[in-house]
Amino acid sequence: MAVTTTTHLNFRGDARAALEHYREVFGGSLNIATYADAGAAVDPAEADHVIWGEVRAADGFHVMAFDVPGSRPWDSGTDAFYVSVRGESTEEIAALWERLAVDAAGAAVVVPLGPSGWTPLYGMVRDRFGVTWVLDVAAPYAG
């Protein structure tokens, strides 16, 4: 038996834009169902909001997201979660960093991309949707 985990991001009206951005960064396929698609639109203004969405790439990247309806309380929080992306090479991580931190409007670098005590390349960036991404290269633990 195998268990996998998938980061599930919650937004208020930004899920589609966030998922489209993550597909641009990581590649893969984008699947979105709206509240209207599911017959679950209580507020007509939220009919096109995402009730379920995901980006899934062949290399294993997978993220899910939805828009919390206005009838439910929601707060994006501050550092409530990070999304960790670990790659096998510095080239792979540097390319993702470029698309998440350098080329993306509204991104803010939290920790600049560079070597750390545990990996040849590590960095943190908060994207325009308030999601903090941790990127690093898989390296054997030397502790």
Secondary structure, DSSP 8 states (H G I E B T S, - for coil): ------EEEEESS-HHHHHHHHHHHH-SEEEEEETTTTT--SSGGGTTSEEEEEEE-TTS-EEEEEE--TTS-----SSS-EEEEEESSHHHHHHHHIIIIISSTT-EEEEEEE--SS-S-EEEEE-TTS-EEEEEE------
